[in-house]
Amino acid sequence: MSSKCAWWSGRTVALVDLFRRAARPQGAGGIGKGIRPPPGKRADWTTDQEKFLDQAAGGLALEDKVVPVRLALFAEMVKGKPWTPATLTAVGGTAGSA
């Protein structure tokens, strides 16, 4: 997999570095700031919220890299929805952003 992807708007094209996936995502930054994390500290999250984050981060990574456009699309798909494995199932998982 290339370490860059094309991003374009109108006729402007730029290369964007792919994000490296951490072994364990840290907070909302692990899957993008476009998704509002659950309220409170991460230590207070439910098991379902932790599973959502782990499954989303793992599903978005290809060879330990995440394509920024795919991350943005996924963030839009789950924006305002609860962070649960059921939400991932309802939106077609991370494959729905491919």
KOLBA-155577 format. One record per residue: y, z, x of N, C-alpha, C, O in turn; residue in one letter; residue number from 0. Coordinates in pm, whole numbers, m for minus. Example, Ala and Ser with C-alpha at 12.3 -4.5 7.8 and 13.67 -1.06 7.14 Angstrom:
REM residues 2
r n.py: m569 n.pz: 780 n.px: 1319 ca.py: m450 ca.pz: 780 ca.px: 1230 c.py: m330 c.pz: 780 c.px: 1320 o.py: m332 o.pz: 846 o.px: 1424 resn: a resi: 0
r n.py: m225 n.pz: 708 n.px: 1285 ca.py: m106 ca.pz: 714 ca.px: 1367 c.py: 3 c.pz: 787 c.px: 1290 o.py: 114 o.pz: 804 o.px: 1341 resn: s resi: 1
//
This chain:
REM residues 98
r n.py: m117 n.pz: 0 n.px: 85 ca.py: 0 ca.pz: 0 ca.px: 0 c.py: 123 c.pz: 0 c.px: 90 o.py: 129 o.pz: 72 o.px: 190 resn: m resi: 0
r n.py: 221 n.pz: m79 n.px: 54 ca.py: 347 ca.pz: m84 ca.px: 127 c.py: 420 c.pz: 48 c.px: 111 o.py: 398 o.pz: 121 o.px: 15 resn: s resi: 1
r n.py: 508 n.pz: 78 n.px: 206 ca.py: 582 ca.pz: 203 ca.px: 196 c.py: 717 c.pz: 183 c.px: 125 o.py: 799 o.pz: 274 o.px: 120 resn: s resi: 2
r n.py: 738 n.pz: 64 n.px: 71 ca.py: 862 ca.pz: 37 ca.px: m1 c.py: 831 c.pz: m41 c.px: m127 o.py: 726 o.pz: m105 o.px: m137 resn: k resi: 3
r n.py: 921 n.pz: m35 n.px: m222 ca.py: 907 ca.pz: m118 ca.px: m342 c.py: 1043 c.pz: m179 c.px: m372 o.py: 1147 o.pz: m126 o.px: m330 resn: c resi: 4
r n.py: 1043 n.pz: m289 n.px: m445 ca.py: 1168 ca.pz: m356 ca.px: m480 c.py: 1227 c.pz: m291 c.px: m603 o.py: 1155 o.pz: m255 o.px: m696 resn: a resi: 5
r n.py: 1357 n.pz: m276 n.px: m605 ca.py: 1430 ca.pz: m224 ca.px: m720 c.py: 1546 c.pz: m319 c.px: m743 o.py: 1623 o.pz: m346 o.px: m651 resn: w resi: 6
r n.py: 1559 n.pz: m370 n.px: m863 ca.py: 1665 ca.pz: m465 ca.px: m887 c.py: 1739 c.pz: m436 c.px: m1015 o.py: 1685 o.pz: m378 o.px: m1110 resn: w resi: 7
r n.py: 1863 n.pz: m478 n.px: m1015 ca.py: 1950 ca.pz: m466 ca.px: m1132 c.py: 2033 c.pz: m593 c.px: m1135 o.py: 2117 o.pz: m616 o.px: m1047 resn: s resi: 8
r n.py: 2011 n.pz: m674 n.px: m1234 ca.py: 2080 ca.pz: m803 ca.px: m1236 c.py: 2031 c.pz: m887 c.px: m1120 o.py: 1913 o.pz: m920 o.px: m1115 resn: g resi: 9
r n.py: 2119 n.pz: m922 n.px: m1028 ca.py: 2080 ca.pz: m1003 ca.px: m913 c.py: 2073 c.pz: m923 c.px: m784 o.py: 2042 o.pz: m979 o.px: m680 resn: r resi: 10
r n.py: 2102 n.pz: m795 n.px: m789 ca.py: 2099 ca.pz: m712 ca.px: m669 c.py: 1958 c.pz: m661 c.px: m647 o.py: 1896 o.pz: m607 o.px: m739 resn: t resi: 11
r n.py: 1908 n.pz: m677 n.px: m526 ca.py: 1774 ca.pz: m630 ca.px: m492 c.py: 1784 c.pz: m539 c.px: m372 o.py: 1853 o.pz: m569 o.px: m274 resn: v resi: 12
r n.py: 1715 n.pz: m427 n.px: m378 ca.py: 1713 ca.pz: m333 ca.px: m266 c.py: 1572 c.pz: m278 c.px: m252 o.py: 1497 o.pz: m272 o.px: m349 resn: a resi: 13
r n.py: 1536 n.pz: m239 n.px: m132 ca.py: 1407 ca.pz: m175 ca.px: m110 c.py: 1425 c.pz: m25 c.px: m118 o.py: 1522 o.pz: 31 o.px: m66 resn: l resi: 14
r n.py: 1332 n.pz: 39 n.px: m184 ca.py: 1337 ca.pz: 184 ca.px: m201 c.py: 1211 c.pz: 241 c.px: m140 o.py: 1101 o.pz: 195 o.px: m170 resn: v resi: 15
r n.py: 1225 n.pz: 342 n.px: m55 ca.py: 1108 ca.pz: 407 ca.px: 3 c.py: 1027 c.pz: 473 c.px: m107 o.py: 1082 o.pz: 529 o.px: m202 resn: d resi: 16
r n.py: 895 n.pz: 466 n.px: m92 ca.py: 809 ca.pz: 538 ca.px: m185 c.py: 815 c.pz: 686 c.px: m152 o.py: 835 o.pz: 723 o.px: m36 resn: l resi: 17
r n.py: 798 n.pz: 770 n.px: m253 ca.py: 800 ca.pz: 914 ca.px: m232 c.py: 664 c.pz: 958 c.px: m182 o.py: 561 o.pz: 911 o.px: m231 resn: f resi: 18
r n.py: 662 n.pz: 1047 n.px: m86 ca.py: 537 ca.pz: 1106 ca.px: m41 c.py: 501 c.pz: 1218 c.px: m138 o.py: 586 o.pz: 1298 o.px: m175 resn: r resi: 19
r n.py: 375 n.pz: 1222 n.px: m178 ca.py: 329 ca.pz: 1326 ca.px: m270 c.py: 287 c.pz: 1447 c.px: m188 o.py: 206 o.pz: 1436 o.px: m97 resn: r resi: 20
r n.py: 343 n.pz: 1561 n.px: m221 ca.py: 304 ca.pz: 1686 ca.px: m156 c.py: 166 c.pz: 1727 c.px: m204 o.py: 123 o.pz: 1686 o.px: m312 resn: a resi: 21
r n.py: 96 n.pz: 1805 n.px: m126 ca.py: m36 ca.pz: 1853 ca.px: m165 c.py: m28 c.pz: 1929 c.px: m297 o.py: m117 o.pz: 1918 o.px: m381 resn: a resi: 22
r n.py: 77 n.pz: 2005 n.px: m315 ca.py: 99 ca.pz: 2079 ca.px: m440 c.py: 247 c.pz: 2063 c.px: m473 o.py: 331 o.pz: 2108 o.px: m396 resn: r resi: 23
r n.py: 279 n.pz: 2001 n.px: m586 ca.py: 420 ca.pz: 1980 ca.px: m621 c.py: 496 c.pz: 2112 c.px: m633 o.py: 443 o.pz: 2212 o.px: m680 resn: p resi: 24
r n.py: 618 n.pz: 2109 n.px: m590 ca.py: 702 ca.pz: 2228 ca.px: m597 c.py: 805 c.pz: 2211 c.px: m707 o.py: 899 o.pz: 2133 o.px: m694 resn: q resi: 25
r n.py: 788 n.pz: 2284 n.px: m815 ca.py: 884 ca.pz: 2280 ca.px: m926 c.py: 892 c.pz: 2142 c.px: m988 o.py: 802 o.pz: 2060 o.px: m971 resn: g resi: 26
r n.py: 998 n.pz: 2117 n.px: m1059 ca.py: 1016 ca.pz: 1989 ca.px: m1126 c.py: 1035 c.pz: 1877 c.px: m1026 o.py: 1007 o.pz: 1761 o.px: m1057 resn: a resi: 27
r n.py: 1081 n.pz: 1909 n.px: m904 ca.py: 1102 ca.pz: 1807 ca.px: m803 c.py: 975 c.pz: 1734 c.px: m767 o.py: 981 o.pz: 1623 o.px: m714 resn: g resi: 28
r n.py: 860 n.pz: 1795 n.px: m794 ca.py: 733 ca.pz: 1730 ca.px: m764 c.py: 711 c.pz: 1605 c.px: m846 o.py: 643 o.pz: 1514 o.px: m800 resn: g resi: 29
r n.py: 768 n.pz: 1598 n.px: m966 ca.py: 753 ca.pz: 1477 ca.px: m1047 c.py: 887 c.pz: 1423 c.px: m1094 o.py: 890 o.pz: 1335 o.px: m1181 resn: i resi: 30
r n.py: 995 n.pz: 1471 n.px: m1042 ca.py: 1125 ca.pz: 1411 ca.px: m1072 c.py: 1218 c.pz: 1504 c.px: m1147 o.py: 1175 o.pz: 1583 o.px: m1231 resn: g resi: 31
r n.py: 1345 n.pz: 1493 n.px: m1116 ca.py: 1443 ca.pz: 1579 ca.px: m1180 c.py: 1480 c.pz: 1530 c.px: m1319 o.py: 1555 o.pz: 1597 o.px: m1391 resn: k resi: 32
r n.py: 1427 n.pz: 1413 n.px: m1359 ca.py: 1454 ca.pz: 1362 ca.px: m1493 c.py: 1379 c.pz: 1438 c.px: m1600 o.py: 1407 o.pz: 1423 o.px: m1719 resn: g resi: 33
r n.py: 1284 n.pz: 1520 n.px: m1559 ca.py: 1207 ca.pz: 1598 ca.px: m1654 c.py: 1256 c.pz: 1741 c.px: m1648 o.py: 1254 o.pz: 1803 o.px: m1541 resn: i resi: 34
r n.py: 1299 n.pz: 1794 n.px: m1760 ca.py: 1346 ca.pz: 1932 ca.px: m1763 c.py: 1226 c.pz: 2026 c.px: m1755 o.py: 1137 o.pz: 2020 o.px: m1840 resn: r resi: 35
r n.py: 1222 n.pz: 2112 n.px: m1654 ca.py: 1108 ca.pz: 2204 ca.px: m1640 c.py: 1112 c.pz: 2311 c.px: m1749 o.py: 1215 o.pz: 2334 o.px: m1812 resn: p resi: 36
r n.py: 999 n.pz: 2375 n.px: m1772 ca.py: 997 ca.pz: 2485 ca.px: m1868 c.py: 1096 c.pz: 2594 c.px: m1825 o.py: 1123 o.pz: 2609 o.px: m1706 resn: p resi: 37
r n.py: 1151 n.pz: 2668 n.px: m1920 ca.py: 1247 ca.pz: 2772 ca.px: m1883 c.py: 1181 c.pz: 2883 c.px: m1802 o.py: 1059 o.pz: 2903 o.px: m1808 resn: p resi: 38
r n.py: 1262 n.pz: 2954 n.px: m1729 ca.py: 1211 ca.pz: 3067 ca.px: m1650 c.py: 1163 c.pz: 3026 c.px: m1513 o.py: 1177 o.pz: 2911 o.px: m1472 resn: g resi: 39
r n.py: 1107 n.pz: 3122 n.px: m1444 ca.py: 1056 ca.pz: 3099 ca.px: m1309 c.py: 917 c.pz: 3038 c.px: m1316 o.py: 843 o.pz: 3059 o.px: m1412 resn: k resi: 40
r n.py: 882 n.pz: 2964 n.px: m1213 ca.py: 751 ca.pz: 2900 ca.px: m1211 c.py: 638 c.pz: 3004 c.px: m1219 o.py: 532 o.pz: 2975 o.px: m1275 resn: r resi: 41
r n.py: 659 n.pz: 3119 n.px: m1164 ca.py: 557 ca.pz: 3224 ca.px: m1170 c.py: 525 c.pz: 3264 c.px: m1314 o.py: 419 o.pz: 3321 o.px: m1341 resn: a resi: 42
r n.py: 617 n.pz: 3234 n.px: m1407 ca.py: 598 ca.pz: 3270 ca.px: m1548 c.py: 539 c.pz: 3156 c.px: m1632 o.py: 517 o.pz: 3173 o.px: m1751 resn: d resi: 43
r n.py: 513 n.pz: 3040 n.px: m1570 ca.py: 461 ca.pz: 2926 ca.px: m1645 c.py: 320 c.pz: 2955 c.px: m1694 o.py: 246 o.pz: 3034 o.px: m1634 resn: w resi: 44
r n.py: 283 n.pz: 2890 n.px: m1804 ca.py: 148 ca.pz: 2903 ca.px: m1857 c.py: 50 c.pz: 2818 c.px: m1775 o.py: 91 o.pz: 2732 o.px: m1696 resn: t resi: 45
r n.py: m77 n.pz: 2842 n.px: m1796 ca.py: m180 ca.pz: 2763 ca.px: m1731 c.py: m167 c.pz: 2616 c.px: m1771 o.py: m185 o.pz: 2528 o.px: m1687 resn: t resi: 46
r n.py: m136 n.pz: 2589 n.px: m1899 ca.py: m118 ca.pz: 2451 ca.px: m1945 c.py: m2 c.pz: 2381 c.px: m1874 o.py: m11 o.pz: 2263 o.px: m1840 resn: d resi: 47
r n.py: 108 n.pz: 2454 n.px: m1852 ca.py: 222 ca.pz: 2395 ca.px: m1783 c.py: 187 c.pz: 2361 c.px: m1638 o.py: 227 o.pz: 2256 o.px: m1587 resn: q resi: 48
r n.py: 112 n.pz: 2448 n.px: m1572 ca.py: 68 ca.pz: 2421 ca.px: m1435 c.py: m27 c.pz: 2301 c.px: m1431 o.py: m17 o.pz: 2217 o.px: m1342 resn: e resi: 49
r n.py: m119 n.pz: 2294 n.px: m1528 ca.py: m213 ca.pz: 2182 ca.px: m1534 c.py: m138 c.pz: 2050 c.px: m1555 o.py: m170 o.pz: 1950 o.px: m1492 resn: k resi: 50
r n.py: m38 n.pz: 2052 n.px: m1644 ca.py: 43 ca.pz: 1933 ca.px: m1669 c.py: 104 c.pz: 1883 c.px: m1539 o.py: 94 o.pz: 1765 o.px: m1506 resn: f resi: 51
r n.py: 167 n.pz: 1972 n.px: m1465 ca.py: 233 ca.pz: 1933 ca.px: m1341 c.py: 134 c.pz: 1879 c.px: m1239 o.py: 159 o.pz: 1776 o.px: m1177 resn: l resi: 52
r n.py: 21 n.pz: 1947 n.px: m1223 ca.py: m81 ca.pz: 1901 ca.px: m1128 c.py: m138 c.pz: 1766 c.px: m1168 o.py: m153 o.pz: 1677 o.px: m1084 resn: d resi: 53
r n.py: m170 n.pz: 1749 n.px: m1296 ca.py: m228 ca.pz: 1623 ca.px: m1343 c.py: m127 c.pz: 1508 c.px: m1335 o.py: m163 o.pz: 1397 o.px: m1297 resn: q resi: 54
r n.py: m3 n.pz: 1535 n.px: m1370 ca.py: 100 ca.pz: 1431 ca.px: m1364 c.py: 125 c.pz: 1387 c.px: m1219 o.py: 131 o.pz: 1268 o.px: m1190 resn: a resi: 55
r n.py: 141 n.pz: 1483 n.px: m1131 ca.py: 166 ca.pz: 1450 ca.px: m990 c.py: 48 c.pz: 1375 c.px: m931 o.py: 66 o.pz: 1277 o.px: m859 resn: a resi: 56
r n.py: m73 n.pz: 1419 n.px: m961 ca.py: m192 ca.pz: 1352 ca.px: m910 c.py: m209 c.pz: 1213 c.px: m967 o.py: m250 o.pz: 1121 o.px: m896 resn: g resi: 57
r n.py: m178 n.pz: 1196 n.px: m1094 ca.py: m193 ca.pz: 1067 ca.px: m1158 c.py: m89 c.pz: 965 c.px: m1117 o.py: m115 o.pz: 844 o.px: m1120 resn: g resi: 58
r n.py: 28 n.pz: 1011 n.px: m1079 ca.py: 134 ca.pz: 919 ca.px: m1037 c.py: 118 c.pz: 873 c.px: m892 o.py: 173 o.pz: 770 o.px: m854 resn: l resi: 59
r n.py: 44 n.pz: 947 n.px: m813 ca.py: 30 ca.pz: 915 ca.px: m671 c.py: m75 c.pz: 807 c.px: m650 o.py: m183 o.pz: 810 o.px: m710 resn: a resi: 60
r n.py: m43 n.pz: 711 n.px: m565 ca.py: m135 ca.pz: 608 ca.px: m518 c.py: m135 c.pz: 616 c.px: m366 o.py: m33 o.pz: 591 o.px: m302 resn: l resi: 61
r n.py: m249 n.pz: 651 n.px: m311 ca.py: m257 ca.pz: 670 ca.px: m166 c.py: m152 c.pz: 769 c.px: m118 o.py: m87 o.pz: 747 o.px: m16 resn: e resi: 62
r n.py: m136 n.pz: 878 n.px: m192 ca.py: m40 ca.pz: 986 ca.px: m162 c.py: 105 c.pz: 942 c.px: m162 o.py: 190 o.pz: 1007 o.px: m100 resn: d resi: 63
r n.py: 136 n.pz: 832 n.px: m231 ca.py: 275 ca.pz: 785 ca.px: m244 c.py: 302 c.pz: 761 c.px: m392 o.py: 212 o.pz: 725 o.px: m468 resn: k resi: 64
r n.py: 427 n.pz: 781 n.px: m432 ca.py: 468 ca.pz: 762 ca.px: m571 c.py: 578 c.pz: 656 c.px: m575 o.py: 676 o.pz: 664 o.px: m501 resn: v resi: 65
r n.py: 560 n.pz: 556 n.px: m662 ca.py: 660 ca.pz: 451 ca.px: m680 c.py: 772 c.pz: 508 c.px: m766 o.py: 747 o.pz: 553 o.px: m878 resn: v resi: 66
r n.py: 897 n.pz: 506 n.px: m716 ca.py: 1009 ca.pz: 566 ca.px: m790 c.py: 1027 c.pz: 513 c.px: m931 o.py: 1057 o.pz: 590 o.px: m1022 resn: p resi: 67
r n.py: 1009 n.pz: 384 n.px: m953 ca.py: 1027 ca.pz: 326 ca.px: m1086 c.py: 922 c.pz: 383 c.px: m1181 o.py: 952 o.pz: 411 o.px: m1297 resn: v resi: 68
r n.py: 800 n.pz: 398 n.px: m1135 ca.py: 693 ca.pz: 454 ca.px: m1217 c.py: 723 c.pz: 600 c.px: m1252 o.py: 699 o.pz: 644 o.px: m1364 resn: r resi: 69
r n.py: 774 n.pz: 673 n.px: m1156 ca.py: 813 ca.pz: 813 ca.px: m1178 c.py: 923 c.pz: 821 c.px: m1284 o.py: 917 o.pz: 906 o.px: m1373 resn: l resi: 70
r n.py: 1022 n.pz: 734 n.px: m1274 ca.py: 1132 ca.pz: 733 ca.px: m1371 c.py: 1082 c.pz: 700 c.px: m1512 o.py: 1126 o.pz: 761 o.px: m1609 resn: a resi: 71
r n.py: 991 n.pz: 604 n.px: m1522 ca.py: 937 ca.pz: 568 ca.px: m1652 c.py: 856 c.pz: 683 c.px: m1711 o.py: 866 o.pz: 712 o.px: m1830 resn: l resi: 72
r n.py: 776 n.pz: 749 n.px: m1628 ca.py: 698 ca.pz: 863 ca.px: m1675 c.py: 791 c.pz: 974 c.px: m1723 o.py: 768 o.pz: 1035 o.px: m1827 resn: f resi: 73
r n.py: 896 n.pz: 1001 n.px: m1646 ca.py: 992 ca.pz: 1106 ca.px: m1685 c.py: 1052 c.pz: 1075 c.px: m1822 o.py: 1071 o.pz: 1165 o.px: m1903 resn: a resi: 74
r n.py: 1083 n.pz: 948 n.px: m1846 ca.py: 1139 ca.pz: 909 ca.px: m1976 c.py: 1036 c.pz: 927 c.px: m2087 o.py: 1071 o.pz: 966 o.px: m2199 resn: e resi: 75
r n.py: 909 n.pz: 898 n.px: m2058 ca.py: 802 ca.pz: 908 ca.px: m2159 c.py: 780 c.pz: 1052 c.px: m2204 o.py: 748 o.pz: 1076 o.px: m2320 resn: m resi: 76
r n.py: 796 n.pz: 1148 n.px: m2114 ca.py: 765 ca.pz: 1288 ca.px: m2149 c.py: 890 c.pz: 1375 c.px: m2165 o.py: 879 o.pz: 1496 o.px: m2186 resn: v resi: 77
r n.py: 1006 n.pz: 1314 n.px: m2154 ca.py: 1130 ca.pz: 1389 ca.px: m2168 c.py: 1134 c.pz: 1460 c.px: m2303 o.py: 1113 o.pz: 1397 o.px: m2407 resn: k resi: 78
r n.py: 1161 n.pz: 1590 n.px: m2302 ca.py: 1173 ca.pz: 1667 ca.px: m2424 c.py: 1040 c.pz: 1709 c.px: m2485 o.py: 1038 o.pz: 1774 o.px: m2590 resn: g resi: 79
r n.py: 931 n.pz: 1673 n.px: m2421 ca.py: 800 ca.pz: 1710 ca.px: m2472 c.py: 747 c.pz: 1832 c.px: m2396 o.py: 788 o.pz: 1857 o.px: m2283 resn: k resi: 80
r n.py: 656 n.pz: 1906 n.px: m2457 ca.py: 601 ca.pz: 2024 ca.px: m2387 c.py: 515 c.pz: 1982 c.px: m2268 o.py: 449 o.pz: 1878 o.px: m2270 resn: p resi: 81
r n.py: 518 n.pz: 2064 n.px: m2165 ca.py: 440 ca.pz: 2039 ca.px: m2044 c.py: 298 c.pz: 2090 c.px: m2067 o.py: 265 o.pz: 2202 o.px: m2027 resn: w resi: 82
r n.py: 215 n.pz: 2009 n.px: m2129 ca.py: 76 ca.pz: 2047 ca.px: m2156 c.py: m14 c.pz: 1926 c.px: m2130 o.py: 32 o.pz: 1812 o.px: m2137 resn: t resi: 83
r n.py: m142 n.pz: 1950 n.px: m2101 ca.py: m236 ca.pz: 1839 ca.px: m2088 c.py: m241 c.pz: 1754 c.px: m2216 o.py: m263 o.pz: 1633 o.px: m2209 resn: p resi: 84
r n.py: m222 n.pz: 1816 n.px: m2332 ca.py: m221 ca.pz: 1741 ca.px: m2458 c.py: m108 c.pz: 1638 c.px: m2461 o.py: m125 o.pz: 1530 o.px: m2517 resn: a resi: 85
r n.py: 6 n.pz: 1671 n.px: m2403 ca.py: 117 ca.pz: 1576 ca.px: m2395 c.py: 77 c.pz: 1456 c.px: m2311 o.py: 104 o.pz: 1342 o.px: m2349 resn: t resi: 86
r n.py: 13 n.pz: 1481 n.px: m2197 ca.py: m33 ca.pz: 1370 ca.px: m2112 c.py: m127 c.pz: 1278 c.px: m2189 o.py: m117 o.pz: 1156 o.px: m2179 resn: l resi: 87
r n.py: m217 n.pz: 1337 n.px: m2264 ca.py: m310 ca.pz: 1258 ca.px: m2344 c.py: m235 c.pz: 1177 c.px: m2449 o.py: m264 o.pz: 1059 o.px: m2469 resn: t resi: 88
r n.py: m138 n.pz: 1239 n.px: m2515 ca.py: m63 ca.pz: 1174 ca.px: m2623 c.py: 17 c.pz: 1053 c.px: m2575 o.py: 32 o.pz: 956 o.px: m2649 resn: a resi: 89
r n.py: 67 n.pz: 1057 n.px: m2451 ca.py: 147 ca.pz: 946 ca.px: m2399 c.py: 62 c.pz: 846 c.px: m2320 o.py: 115 o.pz: 752 o.px: m2260 resn: v resi: 90
r n.py: m69 n.pz: 866 n.px: m2322 ca.py: m156 ca.pz: 773 ca.px: m2249 c.py: m174 c.pz: 811 c.px: m2103 o.py: m215 o.pz: 728 o.px: m2022 resn: g resi: 91
r n.py: m142 n.pz: 937 n.px: m2068 ca.py: m155 ca.pz: 981 ca.px: m1930 c.py: m51 c.pz: 913 c.px: m1842 o.py: 42 o.pz: 850 o.px: m1891 resn: g resi: 92
r n.py: m68 n.pz: 928 n.px: m1713 ca.py: 26 ca.pz: 864 ca.px: m1621 c.py: 3 c.pz: 714 c.px: m1615 o.py: 91 o.pz: 640 o.px: m1571 resn: t resi: 93
r n.py: m114 n.pz: 667 n.px: m1658 ca.py: m141 ca.pz: 524 ca.px: m1660 c.py: m47 c.pz: 452 c.px: m1757 o.py: m22 o.pz: 332 o.px: m1744 resn: a resi: 94
r n.py: 6 n.pz: 526 n.px: m1855 ca.py: 101 ca.pz: 467 ca.px: m1948 c.py: 232 c.pz: 427 c.px: m1882 o.py: 310 o.pz: 352 o.px: m1941 resn: g resi: 95
r n.py: 256 n.pz: 475 n.px: m1760 ca.py: 379 ca.pz: 440 ca.px: m1688 c.py: 354 c.pz: 333 c.px: m1582 o.py: 445 o.pz: 298 o.px: m1507 resn: s resi: 96
r n.py: 232 n.pz: 282 n.px: m1577 ca.py: 199 ca.pz: 181 ca.px: m1475 c.py: 248 c.pz: 44 c.px: m1515 o.py: 230 o.pz: m52 o.px: m1441 resn: a resi: 97
//
